[in-house]
Amino acid sequence: MEVRKLILSIMIVINLIIVSFGFIFTSSWFWLLIIPFPLLLIALYHSFQTKHAILRNYPLVGYFRYIFESIRPELRQYFWESDMDGRPFNRRQRSIVYQRAKNQRETVAFGMQTDPQAVGNEWAAHSVFPCHIENHDMRTTVGNAACKKPYSLSVFNISAMSYGALSKTAITALNKGAALQNFAHNTGEGGISDYHNNGGDLIWQVGTGYFGCRNQEGKFDAELFREKSNRENVKMVELKLSQGAKPGHGGILPAAKNTPEVAAIRHVIPGTDVMSPPAHSAFSSPTEMMHFIQQLRELSGGKPIGFKICIGDKHEFIDICHAMQNTQIFPDFISVDGSEGGTGAAPLEFTDNLGMPLYDALAFVTKTLIAFGLKKHVKVIVSSRIVTGFDILKVIALGADACYSARGMMFALGCIQALKCNEDVCPVGVATQQPHLYKGLDVNDKYVRVAQFHRNTLRATVEIMEACGFKTLSDVSADKFYRKVDAIRTLSFQEIYFGTEGKLVNSHTDFESKLFED
């Protein structure tokens, strides 16, 4: 007998028995139908539908199979996942953000949980003569000789996350947190909303869609850009070429998140899927890009202008460096995003298989800028999975001057890594435009947590620097950080990424030619 017919027969018999007892004995028996009768209806429905074979052949077992599959991520996270297993951030990484954001105890007991002999394990060389650092407000000045309004940038800032992708309460809390602790808030490519104007310094990101500075055809509008870039709270402008989570793909704002308010900010049609094109229309070559950067600098009144890139083809970045040399137009900063970067929505293949990982990309950018003699003109900012002081110092050692954190700041807001950013159903009100969800995020509580996460992370960064004998950020060096590369070898970051022929700060005369051989 077929399983389907057997299940239907059993359910029909059970329901008939209960109904019979209800008529023969007492009507109280009918209350027992509250479970078997709906199950019978479910079984009947799935027995005759034709879209799902497993539900048709096993109408009840298959139904429960899909239920359990839908809650599998939650079951795994809450019951079976160890503190070190979660992806993209494990429980220990999430917990340290929560603890620092809430000003709770962040110490651990009884020793390390990671395996120091495991391949990939990383550590820093401490000094037997630790130093003391008075100033915990670690900053770097962004702006070269062509910049009229250089900006003192914190070493730790909020990465690009647009209003529309994030809720109004989330954006407000992030900006107020940045204002409270005096660090920068990158707007993301979605434009500047009212929720960005809560006292925090802004890095205005301009993407391929030119949201906030576009005309009706979606092209760059110089006058709109001039008006917004000259606002007092806009401290820097970042031209987005690509991002790590979806390099070469462009952004996606689902129609459900494209409310009339969001559409007005972006100058698009509300209620539609908004796609950022993969490439810019304002320029099509490295040389044209340099001239566009100069145009942005002039329109903004001389504020720092840079670009964001996920490294793919190395020769393209080399071409950009050649264009800097030939035009003598130098961006004030370059934001390097690793392929580990996160986003609310991206195709699987782009997320998992395109782009260069952060450390490799950062080392390549640093070496290339040094080889071309450009590092003195350009500051480097990085992002991708940066949530701890150790994360910050690792990228500083590889040549970064400052860094961004997106998901770390989301954790500070209360993100639980539900992995539903692309569904507009974020349970904690961070990545959603549904009022009944984002109203659950209390701005007055969360902005303080964002500020505390920033302050406590920089405190931890300084403590590591003191332990290692680094008196300033410029003292942080690649030869003091190590990684287990196989069962018997441990190499320094200097050896892994820059070779052994000299320190990172030295320019290798033959490096430029070697670039073209890679």
C-alpha positions in Angstrom: 0.0 0.0 0.0 1.3 3.5 -0.8 2.5 5.6 2.1 0.2 8.4 1.0 -2.9 6.2 1.1 -1.8 4.6 4.4 -1.4 8.1 6.0 -4.8 9.3 4.6 -6.5 6.1 5.8 -5.1 6.4 9.3 -6.1 10.1 9.6 -9.6 9.5 8.3 -10.1 6.6 10.7 -8.8 8.6 13.7 -11.1 11.5 12.9 -14.1 9.2 12.4 -13.5 7.5 15.7 -13.4 10.9 17.5 -16.6 12.1 15.8 -18.3 8.8 16.6 -17.4 9.0 20.3 -18.6 12.6 20.3 -22.1 11.6 19.1 -22.3 8.4 21.2 -20.9 9.7 24.5 -20.3 13.4 25.0 -19.6 16.4 22.9 -16.4 17.0 24.8 -14.8 14.4 22.5 -15.1 16.9 19.6 -12.3 19.0 21.3 -9.9 16.2 20.4 -10.4 17.1 16.7 -8.3 20.2 17.2 -5.1 18.3 16.1 -6.1 15.4 13.9 -8.6 17.3 11.8 -6.2 20.0 10.6 -3.6 17.3 10.0 -6.2 15.5 7.8 -6.8 18.6 5.8 -3.1 19.1 5.3 -2.7 15.5 4.2 -5.5 15.8 1.8 -4.2 19.0 0.3 -0.7 17.8 -0.2 -1.9 14.4 -1.6 -3.4 16.2 -4.6 -1.0 19.1 -5.2 1.6 18.5 -7.9 4.5 20.9 -7.2 6.3 19.0 -4.4 6.9 15.3 -4.9 7.9 14.7 -1.3 4.7 16.3 0.0 2.6 14.3 -2.5 4.2 11.0 -1.5 4.5 11.7 2.2 1.8 14.4 2.9 2.4 14.7 6.7 6.0 13.5 7.1 7.1 15.8 4.2 5.2 18.7 5.7 7.0 18.5 9.0 10.3 17.9 7.1 9.9 21.4 5.5 8.9 23.0 8.9 12.1 21.6 10.5 14.2 22.6 7.6 12.9 26.2 7.8 14.0 26.5 11.4 17.3 24.6 10.9 19.5 27.7 11.2 17.9 28.7 14.5 18.2 25.1 15.9 21.8 24.9 14.8 22.7 28.3 16.3 20.9 27.8 19.6 21.5 24.1 20.3 24.3 22.4 18.3 26.7 25.1 17.2 29.8 25.5 19.3 31.3 28.8 20.3 33.8 28.6 17.5 31.7 27.1 14.7 29.3 29.9 13.5 29.7 31.7 10.1 30.3 34.3 9.1 30.9 35.2 12.8 31.1 32.6 15.5 29.4 33.0 18.9 32.6 34.1 20.6 33.0 37.0 18.1 29.4 38.0 18.5 29.5 37.8 22.3 32.6 40.1 22.6 30.7 42.8 20.6 27.6 42.4 22.8 29.6 42.6 26.0 31.6 45.7 24.9 28.4 47.4 23.6 26.7 46.8 27.0 29.8 47.6 29.1 29.6 44.1 30.6 32.4 41.9 31.8 34.4 40.7 28.7 37.1 38.6 30.3 37.2 34.8 29.7 38.2 32.1 32.2 40.2 28.9 32.2 42.3 29.5 29.1 42.0 29.6 25.3 39.3 27.6 23.4 41.0 27.8 20.1 43.7 25.3 19.1 47.1 27.0 19.0 48.5 24.3 16.8 45.7 24.5 14.2 46.6 25.7 10.7 45.5 29.3 10.5 45.9 30.2 14.1 47.2 33.8 14.5 49.0 35.6 17.3 51.1 38.7 18.0 54.5 38.9 19.6 54.3 40.8 22.9 57.3 42.7 24.5 59.0 42.0 27.8 59.1 45.8 28.0 55.5 46.9 27.6 54.8 50.6 27.0 52.1 53.0 28.2 49.9 55.0 25.8 48.1 58.0 27.2 45.8 58.8 24.3 43.3 56.1 23.5 41.6 58.2 20.7 43.5 56.6 17.8 43.2 58.8 14.7 44.8 59.5 11.3 44.5 62.6 9.1 43.0 62.0 5.7 43.8 64.6 3.0 46.8 65.1 0.8 48.3 68.3 -0.6 45.4 68.9 -3.0 42.8 68.6 -0.2 41.7 71.9 1.4 39.7 70.3 4.3 41.6 67.3 5.7 39.7 65.2 8.2 40.9 63.6 11.4 39.5 60.1 11.0 39.1 57.6 13.8 40.9 54.3 13.3 37.6 52.5 13.8 34.4 53.6 11.9 31.0 52.5 10.7 31.1 50.9 7.3 28.8 51.6 4.4 25.2 50.6 5.1 22.5 52.5 3.3 19.2 53.7 4.7 16.7 51.4 2.9 18.9 48.4 3.5 18.9 49.4 7.2 15.9 50.8 9.1 15.5 54.4 10.1 16.0 53.5 13.8 19.2 51.6 13.0 20.6 54.5 11.0 19.6 57.0 13.6 21.3 54.9 16.4 24.5 54.4 14.4 24.8 58.2 13.6 24.0 59.3 17.2 26.6 56.7 18.4 29.2 58.1 16.0 28.5 61.6 17.3 28.8 60.5 21.0 32.2 58.9 20.5 33.4 61.1 17.7 34.0 58.7 14.8 32.7 58.5 11.2 29.6 57.0 9.7 29.7 55.9 6.1 26.3 56.4 4.5 26.4 53.6 2.0 25.4 54.3 -1.6 21.8 54.9 -0.7 22.3 58.6 -0.1 22.0 61.0 2.8 18.7 60.6 4.7 17.4 62.7 7.6 18.4 59.8 9.9 22.0 60.4 9.0 21.8 64.0 10.4 22.0 63.3 14.1 25.3 64.8 14.8 27.7 62.1 13.5 30.4 62.9 10.9 29.5 61.4 7.5 31.5 59.7 4.8 29.2 60.1 1.9 29.4 57.1 -0.5 28.6 57.7 -4.1 27.9 54.5 -6.0 27.2 53.6 -9.6 23.5 54.6 -9.2 24.5 58.1 -8.0 21.7 58.1 -5.4 21.2 61.5 -4.0 23.1 63.2 -6.8 21.5 61.8 -10.0 19.3 63.2 -12.7 16.1 61.6 -14.1 18.2 59.4 -16.4 20.2 58.1 -13.5 23.4 60.0 -14.5 25.6 62.1 -12.2 24.2 65.5 -11.3 27.0 67.9 -10.5 24.8 70.6 -8.8 23.1 68.1 -6.6 26.4 66.7 -5.6 27.8 70.2 -4.9 24.8 71.0 -2.6 25.0 67.8 -0.5 28.8 67.4 -0.4 29.2 70.9 1.1 27.0 70.1 4.1 28.9 70.6 7.3 28.5 67.0 8.5 29.8 65.5 5.3 33.6 65.2 6.0 34.7 62.9 3.2 33.3 61.4 -0.1 33.9 57.8 -1.1 33.4 56.8 -4.8 32.3 53.2 -4.8 33.7 51.1 -7.6 33.0 47.7 -6.1 32.4 45.9 -2.8 33.6 42.6 -1.5 30.3 40.7 -1.1 29.3 41.3 -4.7 32.2 42.7 -6.8 31.2 43.8 -10.3 27.5 43.3 -9.6 26.1 46.5 -8.3 23.7 47.0 -5.4 20.2 45.6 -5.0 17.3 47.3 -3.0 14.3 45.0 -3.0 10.9 46.7 -3.9 9.6 45.9 -0.4 12.3 48.1 1.1 11.9 50.9 -1.5 9.4 53.0 0.4 8.3 56.4 -0.9 10.6 58.0 1.7 13.6 55.9 0.5 12.7 56.6 -3.1 12.7 60.4 -2.5 16.2 60.2 -0.9 17.5 58.2 -3.8 15.6 59.9 -6.6 14.0 56.7 -7.9 10.5 55.3 -8.3 9.0 53.9 -5.1 7.9 50.3 -4.8 10.3 49.0 -7.4 13.5 46.9 -7.3 16.4 49.3 -7.5 19.5 48.0 -9.2 22.8 49.9 -9.0 24.6 49.3 -12.4 27.8 47.3 -12.2 29.9 50.2 -13.7 29.9 54.0 -13.5 28.6 56.1 -16.3 30.6 59.2 -15.4 33.9 57.6 -16.4 35.1 54.5 -18.2 38.9 54.4 -17.7 41.4 55.0 -14.9 42.4 58.4 -16.3 38.8 59.5 -16.6 38.3 58.3 -13.1 41.1 60.5 -11.8 39.7 63.5 -13.5 36.2 62.7 -12.0 37.8 62.5 -8.6 39.3 65.9 -9.1 35.9 67.2 -10.2 34.4 65.8 -7.0 37.1 67.5 -4.9 36.4 70.9 -6.5 32.6 70.5 -6.2 32.9 69.6 -2.5 35.1 72.6 -1.7 38.2 70.6 -1.2 37.1 67.7 1.0 38.9 64.4 1.0 37.8 62.2 -2.0 38.6 58.5 -2.3 37.3 55.4 -3.8 36.3 51.9 -2.6 37.4 48.8 -4.4 37.4 45.0 -4.1 40.5 43.8 -5.8 40.0 41.4 -8.7 42.3 41.8 -11.7 45.6 43.1 -10.2 46.5 44.8 -13.5 43.5 47.0 -13.3 44.6 48.5 -10.0 48.1 48.9 -11.4 46.5 50.8 -14.3 44.8 53.1 -11.7 48.1 53.7 -10.1 49.6 54.6 -13.5 46.8 57.0 -14.0 47.5 58.7 -10.7 51.2 59.1 -11.7 50.4 60.4 -15.2 47.7 62.9 -14.2 49.3 63.8 -10.8 45.8 63.6 -9.4 45.9 61.6 -6.1 42.8 60.4 -4.3 43.0 61.2 -0.6 42.2 57.6 0.4 41.4 54.2 -0.9 38.9 51.9 0.8 39.9 48.2 0.3 37.1 45.7 0.8 37.8 42.0 1.0 35.7 39.2 -0.5 34.6 38.3 3.0 32.5 41.5 3.1 28.8 41.2 3.9 25.7 42.6 2.3 22.0 42.3 2.6 21.5 40.5 -0.7 23.9 39.1 -3.3 24.1 36.0 -5.6 25.7 33.0 -4.0 28.5 32.8 -6.7 29.4 36.5 -6.1 29.5 36.1 -2.4 31.6 32.9 -2.3 33.7 32.9 -5.5 34.5 36.4 -6.6 37.0 38.9 -5.3 40.3 38.8 -3.4 40.4 38.1 0.4 41.1 41.1 2.5 44.6 40.3 3.7 45.9 39.4 0.2 44.1 42.5 -1.3 45.4 44.9 1.4 49.0 43.6 1.1 48.8 43.9 -2.7 47.5 47.5 -2.5 50.1 48.5 0.0 53.0 47.1 -2.0 51.7 48.6 -5.2 51.2 52.1 -3.7 54.7 51.9 -2.2 56.2 50.8 -5.5 54.6 53.7 -7.4 55.6 56.2 -4.7 51.9 56.9 -3.9 51.6 55.7 -0.3 52.6 59.2 1.0 49.6 60.7 -0.9 46.9 58.1 -0.2 45.6 56.7 3.1 44.2 53.2 3.1 40.9 52.2 4.8 39.8 48.6 5.0 36.7 46.6 5.9 35.6 42.9 6.1 35.1 41.0 9.4 36.7 43.5 11.7 35.2 43.4 15.2 38.1 43.2 17.7 41.2 45.1 18.6 43.3 42.3 17.2 41.5 42.5 13.9 42.3 46.2 13.8 46.0 45.8 14.5 46.4 43.0 11.9 45.2 45.3 9.1 47.3 48.2 10.4 50.3 45.9 10.2 49.5 45.2 6.6 49.4 48.8 5.6 46.0 50.1 6.6 45.6 53.5 8.2 42.0 53.0 9.5 39.2 50.5 9.2 35.4 50.1 8.9 33.1 47.7 10.6 29.6 47.0 9.4 28.5 43.8 10.9 30.3 44.6 14.2 28.2 47.8 14.5 25.1 45.8 13.6 25.8 43.4 16.5 26.2 46.4 18.7 22.6 47.4 17.6 21.4 43.9 18.6 21.8 41.9 15.4 21.6 38.2 16.2 22.9 36.9 12.8 19.5 35.6 11.8 20.7 35.8 8.1 17.4 37.3 7.0 18.7 40.7 5.8 17.4 40.1 2.3 13.9 39.2 3.4 12.8 42.4 5.1 11.9 40.4 8.2 14.9 41.2 10.5 13.7 40.1 13.9 15.6 42.9 15.8 14.6 45.8 13.5 18.0 46.5 12.0 17.7 45.4 8.3 14.0 46.0 7.7 11.5 48.7 6.6 8.6 47.1 8.5 7.4 49.5 11.2 6.3 46.7 13.7 9.9 45.4 13.5 12.1 48.5 13.5 10.0 50.2 16.2 11.3 47.5 18.5 14.8 49.0 18.2 15.1 51.6 20.9 17.4 54.4 19.6 18.1 55.9 23.0 19.5 52.5 24.2 21.2 51.4 21.0 23.2 54.5 20.2 24.9 54.3 23.5 25.8 50.7 22.8 27.3 51.7 19.5 29.4 54.3 21.2 30.4 51.9 24.0 31.4 49.2 21.5 33.6 51.7 19.7 35.2 53.0 22.9 35.8 49.6 24.4 37.2 48.2 21.1 39.7 51.0 20.9 40.6 50.5 24.5 41.3 46.8 23.8 43.4 47.9 20.7 45.5 50.2 22.8 46.0 47.4 25.4 47.4 45.1 22.8 49.6 47.8 21.4 51.0 48.5 24.9 51.6 44.7 25.5 53.5 44.6 22.1 55.5 47.8 22.7 53.8 49.7 19.9 53.8 53.4 21.1 52.0 54.6 18.0 50.1 53.1 15.1 53.1 53.7 12.9 55.0 51.3 15.1 52.6 48.4 14.4 54.6 46.1 12.0 53.9 43.0 10.0 56.9 41.1 11.5 55.2 41.1 14.9 52.2 39.1 13.7 52.3 35.4 13.0 50.2 32.7 11.5 50.4 28.9 11.6 50.6 28.0 7.9 51.0 24.2 8.1 51.6 21.5 10.7 55.2 22.5 11.5 55.7 26.1 10.2 54.7 29.5 11.6 55.4 32.5 9.5 55.2 36.2 10.2 52.8 38.5 8.2 56.0 40.1 6.8 57.2 36.7 5.4 53.7 35.7 4.1 52.7 38.9 2.4 55.8 41.0 1.8 58.7 38.6 1.6 61.9 38.6 3.7 64.0 41.1 1.7 63.0 44.1 3.8 60.5 45.9 5.9 57.1 47.0 4.6 58.1 50.7 4.7 60.9 50.2 2.2 60.2 50.5 -1.5 61.6 47.6 -3.5 63.1 48.9 -6.7 62.1 45.9 -8.7 58.6 45.5 -7.3 56.8 47.4 -10.0 58.2 45.1 -12.7 57.3 42.1 -10.6 53.7 43.3 -10.5 53.3 42.8 -14.2 54.7 39.3 -13.9 52.1 38.1 -11.4 
